[in-house]
Amino acid sequence: MFTSSILTLLLVGFQGSQDLSQVHQLTNPTANCITNNLERLVDCFDKYTVGWEYYTQETYDTSQPTPSERTAWLDTIYDLLDVVDGDCLSVILPDTLRGIYTISQFKEDSTDTSYCVLSEVKGNGTQYDKGWGLFITPATHVPYSSRHIHLSALHPWYDLYTPQQAAALFKSTNARSLLIAGRSRLALKEPTKCTPSPAKTTYYATDPAHNKEEPLYDAIRTIYRWQEQRHGCPSDRCAYIQFHGKGASACRTDHIFISAGLGNDDDSKAWYDDNTRPAVRLRNALREAFPGWNVSTPADSKCTLTATRNVVGRFLNGVRDEDVCTTSSNPSLVTGLFVHIEQAAVSRKSDSYEAWEWALKKTFEPTGAKPARTKIDQ
């Protein structure tokens, strides 16, 4: 478990006064991740990702949350987002989740910042037992510093180092939430029944970008519901940002390719002409942060990694939940909430984090900041 000498871990997944030796016997991921650094914590949990071709259809079905477990998990995510007083244990873990998940309070020594962590406690020694995902949110809210940007990494073990990158930027930008998938997209090597696969590509059942039955899809919907009930998601200071990694042969001229879930048709390209869009603002900031790199959107690149079939993106882009498997969004619906990032390996390295931090802070205002004055205001 997270040792008390390094960080505060407050277990609520176990009842009564069980001693630490009993807790160690019951947990694997939580027990073995000992650190005082958030990126290293996420890196440790990343090692428990359910690996490639681990599931059969039967074991996958068993690992999926029951309806009551799914509801309890999502309710806990929602309640943790409400924590602003530094007390993660004000959220009581539902009985349905006891022995599966735990709520803990993690303190980052370098910044003296605390975070609420919802993590799985059981595994087989090398990987999660369930793999629904890892959720982290700040335990306090700091006006004029916190940003309502929600970061996620959907493809651990495939888009290498994106969980660690997302964790580092979540911390350095004072973002609102961090969500990391707990399963490899190839954990069940069977095609998803949700999103039809294009030619020469297969979307698998354990890919939360293409299967709405994956718990992570519902987790992002829950974060969205929480955000909408708190004054919505104004584009100057709020977005849902997915970090992905592309292979060297994919879109080889682009170091970073940013899309909003729209394609390469003329109407979609025209959407990016508006420099106030979050994806466009981030592109412009990243061009400043990484001079000499090719940072693009569909408006200035032929890259086809546009995320038009991403079910999370479709939902955030106005497609009804019941239609996300089969229906793409269109420019008339897209507001810019969804920011999808494909990037080369060099962009995911730790020595790129500082430039990424600068670009994200330039793109998104902190909460409580006054809106920039327009010429009319002046």
Secondary structure as a PSIPRED ss2 file (coil, helix, strand):
# PSIPRED VFORMAT (PSIPRED V4.0)

   1 M C   1.000  0.000  0.000
   2 F C   1.000  0.000  0.000
   3 T C   1.000  0.000  0.000
   4 S C   1.000  0.000  0.000
   5 S C   1.000  0.000  0.000
   6 I C   1.000  0.000  0.000
   7 L C   1.000  0.000  0.000
   8 T C   1.000  0.000  0.000
   9 L C   1.000  0.000  0.000
  10 L C   1.000  0.000  0.000
  11 L C   1.000  0.000  0.000
  12 V C   1.000  0.000  0.000
  13 G C   1.000  0.000  0.000
  14 F C   1.000  0.000  0.000
  15 Q C   1.000  0.000  0.000
  16 G C   1.000  0.000  0.000
  17 S C   1.000  0.000  0.000
  18 Q C   1.000  0.000  0.000
  19 D C   1.000  0.000  0.000
  20 L H   0.000  1.000  0.000
  21 S H   0.000  1.000  0.000
  22 Q H   0.000  1.000  0.000
  23 V H   0.000  1.000  0.000
  24 H H   0.000  1.000  0.000
  25 Q H   0.000  1.000  0.000
  26 L H   0.000  1.000  0.000
  27 T C   1.000  0.000  0.000
  28 N C   1.000  0.000  0.000
  29 P H   0.000  1.000  0.000
  30 T H   0.000  1.000  0.000
  31 A H   0.000  1.000  0.000
  32 N H   0.000  1.000  0.000
  33 C C   1.000  0.000  0.000
  34 I C   1.000  0.000  0.000
  35 T C   1.000  0.000  0.000
  36 N C   1.000  0.000  0.000
  37 N C   1.000  0.000  0.000
  38 L H   0.000  1.000  0.000
  39 E H   0.000  1.000  0.000
  40 R H   0.000  1.000  0.000
  41 L H   0.000  1.000  0.000
  42 V H   0.000  1.000  0.000
  43 D H   0.000  1.000  0.000
  44 C H   0.000  1.000  0.000
  45 F H   0.000  1.000  0.000
  46 D H   0.000  1.000  0.000
  47 K C   1.000  0.000  0.000
  48 Y C   1.000  0.000  0.000
  49 T C   1.000  0.000  0.000
  50 V E   0.000  0.000  1.000
  51 G C   1.000  0.000  0.000
  52 W C   1.000  0.000  0.000
  53 E C   1.000  0.000  0.000
  54 Y C   1.000  0.000  0.000
  55 Y C   1.000  0.000  0.000
  56 T C   1.000  0.000  0.000
  57 Q H   0.000  1.000  0.000
  58 E H   0.000  1.000  0.000
  59 T H   0.000  1.000  0.000
  60 Y H   0.000  1.000  0.000
  61 D H   0.000  1.000  0.000
  62 T H   0.000  1.000  0.000
  63 S H   0.000  1.000  0.000
  64 Q C   1.000  0.000  0.000
  65 P C   1.000  0.000  0.000
  66 T C   1.000  0.000  0.000
  67 P H   0.000  1.000  0.000
  68 S H   0.000  1.000  0.000
  69 E H   0.000  1.000  0.000
  70 R H   0.000  1.000  0.000
  71 T H   0.000  1.000  0.000
  72 A H   0.000  1.000  0.000
  73 W H   0.000  1.000  0.000
  74 L H   0.000  1.000  0.000
  75 D H   0.000  1.000  0.000
  76 T H   0.000  1.000  0.000
  77 I H   0.000  1.000  0.000
  78 Y H   0.000  1.000  0.000
  79 D H   0.000  1.000  0.000
  80 L H   0.000  1.000  0.000
  81 L H   0.000  1.000  0.000
  82 D C   1.000  0.000  0.000
  83 V C   1.000  0.000  0.000
  84 V C   1.000  0.000  0.000
  85 D E   0.000  0.000  1.000
  86 G C   1.000  0.000  0.000
  87 D C   1.000  0.000  0.000
  88 C H   0.000  1.000  0.000
  89 L H   0.000  1.000  0.000
  90 S H   0.000  1.000  0.000
  91 V C   1.000  0.000  0.000
  92 I C   1.000  0.000  0.000
  93 L C   1.000  0.000  0.000
  94 P C   1.000  0.000  0.000
  95 D H   0.000  1.000  0.000
  96 T H   0.000  1.000  0.000
  97 L H   0.000  1.000  0.000
  98 R E   0.000  0.000  1.000
  99 G C   1.000  0.000  0.000
 100 I C   1.000  0.000  0.000
 101 Y E   0.000  0.000  1.000
 102 T E   0.000  0.000  1.000
 103 I E   0.000  0.000  1.000
 104 S E   0.000  0.000  1.000
 105 Q E   0.000  0.000  1.000
 106 F E   0.000  0.000  1.000
 107 K E   0.000  0.000  1.000
 108 E E   0.000  0.000  1.000
 109 D C   1.000  0.000  0.000
 110 S C   1.000  0.000  0.000
 111 T C   1.000  0.000  0.000
 112 D C   1.000  0.000  0.000
 113 T E   0.000  0.000  1.000
 114 S E   0.000  0.000  1.000
 115 Y E   0.000  0.000  1.000
 116 C E   0.000  0.000  1.000
 117 V E   0.000  0.000  1.000
 118 L E   0.000  0.000  1.000
 119 S E   0.000  0.000  1.000
 120 E E   0.000  0.000  1.000
 121 V C   1.000  0.000  0.000
 122 K C   1.000  0.000  0.000
 123 G E   0.000  0.000  1.000
 124 N C   1.000  0.000  0.000
 125 G C   1.000  0.000  0.000
 126 T C   1.000  0.000  0.000
 127 Q C   1.000  0.000  0.000
 128 Y E   0.000  0.000  1.000
 129 D C   1.000  0.000  0.000
 130 K C   1.000  0.000  0.000
 131 G C   1.000  0.000  0.000
 132 W C   1.000  0.000  0.000
 133 G C   1.000  0.000  0.000
 134 L E   0.000  0.000  1.000
 135 F E   0.000  0.000  1.000
 136 I E   0.000  0.000  1.000
 137 T E   0.000  0.000  1.000
 138 P E   0.000  0.000  1.000
 139 A C   1.000  0.000  0.000
 140 T E   0.000  0.000  1.000
 141 H C   1.000  0.000  0.000
 142 V C   1.000  0.000  0.000
 143 P C   1.000  0.000  0.000
 144 Y C   1.000  0.000  0.000
 145 S C   1.000  0.000  0.000
 146 S C   1.000  0.000  0.000
 147 R C   1.000  0.000  0.000
 148 H E   0.000  0.000  1.000
 149 I E   0.000  0.000  1.000
 150 H E   0.000  0.000  1.000
 151 L E   0.000  0.000  1.000
 152 S E   0.000  0.000  1.000
 153 A E   0.000  0.000  1.000
 154 L C   1.000  0.000  0.000
 155 H C   1.000  0.000  0.000
 156 P C   1.000  0.000  0.000
 157 W C   1.000  0.000  0.000
 158 Y C   1.000  0.000  0.000
 159 D C   1.000  0.000  0.000
 160 L C   1.000  0.000  0.000
 161 Y C   1.000  0.000  0.000
 162 T H   0.000  1.000  0.000
 163 P H   0.000  1.000  0.000
 164 Q H   0.000  1.000  0.000
 165 Q H   0.000  1.000  0.000
 166 A H   0.000  1.000  0.000
 167 A H   0.000  1.000  0.000
 168 A H   0.000  1.000  0.000
 169 L H   0.000  1.000  0.000
 170 F H   0.000  1.000  0.000
 171 K H   0.000  1.000  0.000
 172 S H   0.000  1.000  0.000
 173 T C   1.000  0.000  0.000
 174 N C   1.000  0.000  0.000
 175 A C   1.000  0.000  0.000
 176 R C   1.000  0.000  0.000
 177 S E   0.000  0.000  1.000
 178 L E   0.000  0.000  1.000
 179 L E   0.000  0.000  1.000
 180 I E   0.000  0.000  1.000
 181 A C   1.000  0.000  0.000
 182 G C   1.000  0.000  0.000
 183 R E   0.000  0.000  1.000
 184 S C   1.000  0.000  0.000
 185 R C   1.000  0.000  0.000
 186 L C   1.000  0.000  0.000
 187 A C   1.000  0.000  0.000
 188 L C   1.000  0.000  0.000
 189 K C   1.000  0.000  0.000
 190 E C   1.000  0.000  0.000
 191 P E   0.000  0.000  1.000
 192 T C   1.000  0.000  0.000
 193 K C   1.000  0.000  0.000
 194 C C   1.000  0.000  0.000
 195 T C   1.000  0.000  0.000
 196 P C   1.000  0.000  0.000
 197 S C   1.000  0.000  0.000
 198 P C   1.000  0.000  0.000
 199 A C   1.000  0.000  0.000
 200 K C   1.000  0.000  0.000
 201 T C   1.000  0.000  0.000
 202 T C   1.000  0.000  0.000
 203 Y C   1.000  0.000  0.000
 204 Y E   0.000  0.000  1.000
 205 A C   1.000  0.000  0.000
 206 T C   1.000  0.000  0.000
 207 D C   1.000  0.000  0.000
 208 P C   1.000  0.000  0.000
 209 A C   1.000  0.000  0.000
 210 H C   1.000  0.000  0.000
 211 N C   1.000  0.000  0.000
 212 K C   1.000  0.000  0.000
 213 E C   1.000  0.000  0.000
 214 E C   1.000  0.000  0.000
 215 P H   0.000  1.000  0.000
 216 L H   0.000  1.000  0.000
 217 Y H   0.000  1.000  0.000
 218 D H   0.000  1.000  0.000
 219 A H   0.000  1.000  0.000
 220 I H   0.000  1.000  0.000
 221 R H   0.000  1.000  0.000
 222 T H   0.000  1.000  0.000
 223 I H   0.000  1.000  0.000
 224 Y H   0.000  1.000  0.000
 225 R H   0.000  1.000  0.000
 226 W H   0.000  1.000  0.000
 227 Q H   0.000  1.000  0.000
 228 E H   0.000  1.000  0.000
 229 Q C   1.000  0.000  0.000
 230 R C   1.000  0.000  0.000
 231 H C   1.000  0.000  0.000
 232 G C   1.000  0.000  0.000
 233 C C   1.000  0.000  0.000
 234 P C   1.000  0.000  0.000
 235 S C   1.000  0.000  0.000
 236 D C   1.000  0.000  0.000
 237 R C   1.000  0.000  0.000
 238 C E   0.000  0.000  1.000
 239 A E   0.000  0.000  1.000
 240 Y E   0.000  0.000  1.000
 241 I E   0.000  0.000  1.000
 242 Q E   0.000  0.000  1.000
 243 F E   0.000  0.000  1.000
 244 H C   1.000  0.000  0.000
 245 G C   1.000  0.000  0.000
 246 K C   1.000  0.000  0.000
 247 G C   1.000  0.000  0.000
 248 A C   1.000  0.000  0.000
 249 S C   1.000  0.000  0.000
 250 A C   1.000  0.000  0.000
 251 C C   1.000  0.000  0.000
 252 R C   1.000  0.000  0.000
 253 T C   1.000  0.000  0.000
 254 D C   1.000  0.000  0.000
 255 H C   1.000  0.000  0.000
 256 I E   0.000  0.000  1.000
 257 F E   0.000  0.000  1.000
 258 I E   0.000  0.000  1.000
 259 S E   0.000  0.000  1.000
 260 A C   1.000  0.000  0.000
 261 G C   1.000  0.000  0.000
 262 L C   1.000  0.000  0.000
 263 G C   1.000  0.000  0.000
 264 N C   1.000  0.000  0.000
 265 D C   1.000  0.000  0.000
 266 D H   0.000  1.000  0.000
 267 D H   0.000  1.000  0.000
 268 S H   0.000  1.000  0.000
 269 K H   0.000  1.000  0.000
 270 A H   0.000  1.000  0.000
 271 W H   0.000  1.000  0.000
 272 Y C   1.000  0.000  0.000
 273 D C   1.000  0.000  0.000
 274 D C   1.000  0.000  0.000
 275 N C   1.000  0.000  0.000
 276 T C   1.000  0.000  0.000
 277 R C   1.000  0.000  0.000
 278 P H   0.000  1.000  0.000
 279 A H   0.000  1.000  0.000
 280 V H   0.000  1.000  0.000
 281 R H   0.000  1.000  0.000
 282 L H   0.000  1.000  0.000
 283 R H   0.000  1.000  0.000
 284 N H   0.000  1.000  0.000
 285 A H   0.000  1.000  0.000
 286 L H   0.000  1.000  0.000
 287 R H   0.000  1.000  0.000
 288 E H   0.000  1.000  0.000
 289 A H   0.000  1.000  0.000
 290 F C   1.000  0.000  0.000
 291 P C   1.000  0.000  0.000
 292 G C   1.000  0.000  0.000
 293 W C   1.000  0.000  0.000
 294 N C   1.000  0.000  0.000
 295 V E   0.000  0.000  1.000
 296 S E   0.000  0.000  1.000
 297 T C   1.000  0.000  0.000
 298 P C   1.000  0.000  0.000
 299 A C   1.000  0.000  0.000
 300 D C   1.000  0.000  0.000
 301 S C   1.000  0.000  0.000
 302 K C   1.000  0.000  0.000
 303 C C   1.000  0.000  0.000
 304 T C   1.000  0.000  0.000
 305 L C   1.000  0.000  0.000
 306 T C   1.000  0.000  0.000
 307 A C   1.000  0.000  0.000
 308 T C   1.000  0.000  0.000
 309 R C   1.000  0.000  0.000
 310 N C   1.000  0.000  0.000
 311 V H   0.000  1.000  0.000
 312 V H   0.000  1.000  0.000
 313 G H   0.000  1.000  0.000
 314 R H   0.000  1.000  0.000
 315 F H   0.000  1.000  0.000
 316 L H   0.000  1.000  0.000
 317 N C   1.000  0.000  0.000
 318 G C   1.000  0.000  0.000
 319 V C   1.000  0.000  0.000
 320 R C   1.000  0.000  0.000
 321 D H   0.000  1.000  0.000
 322 E H   0.000  1.000  0.000
 323 D H   0.000  1.000  0.000
 324 V C   1.000  0.000  0.000
 325 C C   1.000  0.000  0.000
 326 T C   1.000  0.000  0.000
 327 T C   1.000  0.000  0.000
 328 S C   1.000  0.000  0.000
 329 S C   1.000  0.000  0.000
 330 N C   1.000  0.000  0.000
 331 P C   1.000  0.000  0.000
 332 S C   1.000  0.000  0.000
 333 L C   1.000  0.000  0.000
 334 V C   1.000  0.000  0.000
 335 T C   1.000  0.000  0.000
 336 G C   1.000  0.000  0.000
 337 L C   1.000  0.000  0.000
 338 F E   0.000  0.000  1.000
 339 V E   0.000  0.000  1.000
 340 H E   0.000  0.000  1.000
 341 I E   0.000  0.000  1.000
 342 E E   0.000  0.000  1.000
 343 Q E   0.000  0.000  1.000
 344 A C   1.000  0.000  0.000
 345 A H   0.000  1.000  0.000
 346 V H   0.000  1.000  0.000
 347 S H   0.000  1.000  0.000
 348 R H   0.000  1.000  0.000
 349 K C   1.000  0.000  0.000
 350 S H   0.000  1.000  0.000
 351 D H   0.000  1.000  0.000
 352 S H   0.000  1.000  0.000
 353 Y H   0.000  1.000  0.000
 354 E H   0.000  1.000  0.000
 355 A H   0.000  1.000  0.000
 356 W H   0.000  1.000  0.000
 357 E H   0.000  1.000  0.000
 358 W H   0.000  1.000  0.000
 359 A H   0.000  1.000  0.000
 360 L H   0.000  1.000  0.000
 361 K H   0.000  1.000  0.000
 362 K H   0.000  1.000  0.000
 363 T H   0.000  1.000  0.000
 364 F C   1.000  0.000  0.000
 365 E C   1.000  0.000  0.000
 366 P C   1.000  0.000  0.000
 367 T C   1.000  0.000  0.000
 368 G C   1.000  0.000  0.000
 369 A C   1.000  0.000  0.000
 370 K C   1.000  0.000  0.000
 371 P C   1.000  0.000  0.000
 372 A C   1.000  0.000  0.000
 373 R C   1.000  0.000  0.000
 374 T C   1.000  0.000  0.000
 375 K C   1.000  0.000  0.000
 376 I C   1.000  0.000  0.000
 377 D C   1.000  0.000  0.000
 378 Q C   1.000  0.000  0.000
